[in-house]
Amino acid sequence: MGILQDAASSVGQSQQKMNCWEFKKCGRQPGGHKVAGLGVCPATMFTDLDGAHGGKNAGRACWAIAGSLCGGKIQGTYAQKLHNCWRCEFMNKVKQEEEPSDVGFSHTRLGMEKSLEKQKWGMMAWDPSH
């Protein structure tokens, strides 16, 4: 029962974690105040990374998504933008929050996808409906 309680408490904790658009107040989330001029940020819609680092869609993995907007301009490819992301206050906040966790921090999409897969299989092992 302790593992189930730990899993439930970690889900509760993830709901308290801020996504990039909340932290940066960029206004590019669906319905945001800057969508008309700049469009919806791809990080807000990228469902493959939903749950990565406890965020919604890629909200806590924005550095892994090409085309996100930081500092007023589109950042481009993953390789082009990661250099800037290492200096980002939000990325460093997520890194600090995630490093002590069981899953840890990943700056790559592949690393985050593997972590999500492990979490999914771990939760299914304890799910009585499977």
C-alpha contacts under 8 A as a table, 3 or more apart, distances in Angstrom:
res1	aa1	res2	aa2	distance
1	M	4	L	5.27
1	M	5	Q	6.31
2	G	5	Q	5.06
2	G	6	D	6.11
3	I	6	D	4.94
3	I	7	A	6.13
4	L	7	A	5.05
4	L	8	A	6.11
4	L	126	W	7.12
5	Q	8	A	5.03
5	Q	9	S	6.05
6	D	9	S	5.13
6	D	10	S	6.12
7	A	10	S	5.16
7	A	11	V	6.31
7	A	123	M	7.63
8	A	11	V	5.15
8	A	12	G	6.37
9	S	12	G	4.97
9	S	13	Q	6.19
10	S	13	Q	4.93
10	S	14	S	6.18
11	V	14	S	5.14
11	V	15	Q	6.60
11	V	54	G	7.82
12	G	15	Q	5.38
12	G	16	Q	7.02
13	Q	16	Q	5.33
13	Q	17	K	6.88
13	Q	54	G	7.92
14	S	17	K	5.28
14	S	53	H	7.76
14	S	54	G	4.40
14	S	55	G	6.69
15	Q	54	G	7.09
15	Q	55	G	7.60
17	K	54	G	6.59
17	K	55	G	6.72
18	M	22	E	6.02
18	M	23	F	6.16
18	M	55	G	7.09
18	M	59	G	7.84
18	M	60	R	7.54
19	N	22	E	5.36
19	N	23	F	6.27
19	N	55	G	5.79
19	N	56	K	6.78
19	N	59	G	4.32
19	N	60	R	5.30
20	C	23	F	5.05
20	C	24	K	5.79
20	C	25	K	7.85
20	C	59	G	5.14
20	C	60	R	6.05
20	C	62	C	6.98
20	C	90	F	6.75
21	W	24	K	5.21
21	W	25	K	5.25
21	W	26	C	5.49
21	W	27	G	6.73
21	W	28	R	7.00
21	W	29	Q	6.52
21	W	44	T	7.83
21	W	59	G	7.00
22	E	25	K	5.08
22	E	26	C	7.53
23	F	90	F	7.04
24	K	90	F	7.66
26	C	29	Q	7.83
26	C	34	K	7.37
27	G	32	G	4.33
27	G	33	H	4.98
27	G	34	K	4.93
27	G	35	V	6.73
28	R	31	G	7.67
28	R	32	G	5.18
28	R	33	H	6.97
28	R	34	K	5.45
28	R	35	V	5.06
28	R	38	L	7.18
28	R	39	G	6.48
28	R	40	V	4.94
28	R	41	C	5.33
28	R	44	T	7.97
29	Q	32	G	5.06
29	Q	35	V	7.20
29	Q	40	V	5.70
29	Q	41	C	6.22
29	Q	44	T	5.74
30	P	35	V	7.12
30	P	40	V	5.98
30	P	44	T	7.46
31	G	35	V	6.87
32	G	35	V	5.60
33	H	36	A	7.35
34	K	37	G	5.62
34	K	38	L	5.90
34	K	39	G	7.12
35	V	38	L	5.22
35	V	39	G	4.26
35	V	40	V	5.31
36	A	39	G	5.84
40	V	44	T	7.33
41	C	44	T	5.63
41	C	45	M	7.22
41	C	67	G	7.50
41	C	68	S	5.59
41	C	69	L	6.89
42	P	45	M	5.30
42	P	46	F	6.04
42	P	65	I	7.01
42	P	66	A	7.70
42	P	67	G	6.57
42	P	68	S	5.95
43	A	46	F	5.33
43	A	57	N	6.76
43	A	58	A	4.75
43	A	59	G	5.90
43	A	61	A	7.59
43	A	62	C	5.37
43	A	65	I	6.11
43	A	68	S	6.40
44	T	56	K	7.50
44	T	57	N	5.93
44	T	58	A	6.06
44	T	59	G	6.00
45	M	57	N	6.07
45	M	58	A	7.29
46	F	49	L	6.36
46	F	50	D	7.26
46	F	57	N	5.17
46	F	58	A	5.57
47	T	50	D	4.97
47	T	56	K	7.95
47	T	57	N	4.52
47	T	58	A	6.86
48	D	57	N	6.83
48	D	58	A	7.73
48	D	113	E	7.74
49	L	52	A	5.31
49	L	56	K	7.87
49	L	57	N	5.24
49	L	58	A	5.13
49	L	61	A	7.39
49	L	109	R	7.79
49	L	112	M	7.13
49	L	113	E	6.66
49	L	116	L	7.82
50	D	54	G	7.98
50	D	55	G	6.38
50	D	56	K	5.06
50	D	57	N	3.59
50	D	58	A	5.87
50	D	59	G	7.93
51	G	54	G	4.69
51	G	55	G	4.88
51	G	56	K	5.72
51	G	57	N	6.48
51	G	58	A	7.75
51	G	116	L	7.11
52	A	55	G	5.68
52	A	56	K	7.70
52	A	57	N	7.61
52	A	58	A	6.91
52	A	60	R	6.52
52	A	61	A	6.65
52	A	112	M	5.88
52	A	113	E	7.54
52	A	115	S	7.62
52	A	116	L	6.38
53	H	60	R	5.80
53	H	61	A	7.19
53	H	94	V	7.43
53	H	98	E	6.66
53	H	105	F	7.26
53	H	112	M	7.75
54	G	60	R	6.95
55	G	58	A	6.57
55	G	59	G	5.19
55	G	60	R	4.91
55	G	61	A	7.74
56	K	59	G	5.24
56	K	60	R	7.24
57	N	60	R	7.93
58	A	61	A	4.77
58	A	62	C	5.48
58	A	65	I	7.59
59	G	62	C	5.79
60	R	91	M	7.83
60	R	94	V	6.89
61	A	64	A	5.76
61	A	65	I	7.39
61	A	91	M	7.98
61	A	107	H	7.57
61	A	109	R	7.83
62	C	65	I	5.37
62	C	68	S	6.99
63	W	66	A	7.68
63	W	68	S	7.92
63	W	78	Y	7.11
63	W	81	K	7.16
63	W	82	L	6.21
63	W	85	C	6.12
63	W	91	M	7.49
63	W	107	H	7.22
64	A	78	Y	5.96
64	A	82	L	7.75
64	A	107	H	6.84
64	A	108	T	5.93
64	A	109	R	5.51
65	I	68	S	6.39
65	I	77	T	7.81
65	I	78	Y	6.40
66	A	75	Q	6.93
66	A	76	G	5.38
66	A	77	T	4.74
66	A	78	Y	5.27
66	A	81	K	7.75
67	G	74	I	5.57
67	G	75	Q	5.68
67	G	76	G	4.94
67	G	77	T	6.79
68	S	74	I	5.71
68	S	75	Q	5.90
68	S	76	G	7.32
69	L	72	G	6.33
69	L	73	K	5.34
69	L	74	I	4.28
69	L	75	Q	5.76
70	C	73	K	5.79
70	C	74	I	6.51
70	C	75	Q	6.62
75	Q	80	Q	7.02
75	Q	81	K	5.20
76	G	80	Q	6.21
76	G	81	K	6.22
77	T	80	Q	5.19
77	T	81	K	6.16
78	Y	81	K	5.33
78	Y	82	L	5.90
79	A	82	L	5.57
79	A	83	H	7.37
80	Q	83	H	6.53
80	Q	84	N	7.95
81	K	84	N	5.43
81	K	85	C	6.23
82	L	85	C	4.74
82	L	86	W	6.26
83	H	86	W	5.68
83	H	87	R	7.55
84	N	87	R	5.67
84	N	88	C	6.74
85	C	88	C	4.82
85	C	91	M	6.58
86	W	91	M	6.88
86	W	92	N	7.20
87	R	91	M	7.78
87	R	92	N	7.46
88	C	91	M	5.38
88	C	92	N	6.29
89	E	92	N	5.30
89	E	93	K	6.17
90	F	93	K	4.99
90	F	94	V	6.30
91	M	94	V	5.17
91	M	95	K	6.11
92	N	95	K	4.91
92	N	96	Q	6.09
93	K	96	Q	5.19
93	K	97	E	6.21
94	V	97	E	5.06
94	V	98	E	5.96
94	V	105	F	7.79
95	K	98	E	5.25
95	K	99	E	5.89
95	K	105	F	5.65
95	K	106	S	7.94
96	Q	99	E	5.70
96	Q	100	P	7.67
97	E	100	P	6.86
97	E	101	S	7.73
98	E	101	S	5.30
98	E	103	V	7.48
98	E	104	G	5.08
98	E	105	F	5.17
99	E	103	V	7.84
99	E	104	G	4.44
99	E	105	F	5.21
100	P	104	G	6.31
101	S	104	G	5.12
103	V	115	S	6.25
106	S	109	R	7.67
106	S	111	G	5.52
106	S	112	M	5.87
107	H	111	G	7.24
107	H	112	M	7.68
108	T	111	G	5.24
108	T	112	M	6.39
109	R	112	M	5.14
109	R	113	E	6.08
110	L	113	E	5.04
110	L	114	K	6.17
111	G	114	K	5.20
111	G	115	S	6.29
112	M	115	S	5.04
112	M	116	L	6.17
113	E	116	L	5.08
113	E	117	E	6.16
114	K	117	E	5.04
114	K	118	K	6.24
115	S	118	K	5.12
115	S	119	Q	6.21
116	L	119	Q	5.04
116	L	120	K	6.08
117	E	120	K	5.03
117	E	121	W	6.21
118	K	121	W	5.24
118	K	122	G	5.96
119	Q	122	G	5.00
119	Q	123	M	6.06
120	K	123	M	5.26
120	K	124	M	6.18
121	W	124	M	5.02
121	W	125	A	6.20
122	G	125	A	5.25
122	G	126	W	6.90
123	M	126	W	5.39
123	M	127	D	6.19
124	M	127	D	4.86
124	M	130	H	6.76
125	A	130	H	7.70
127	D	130	H	5.91
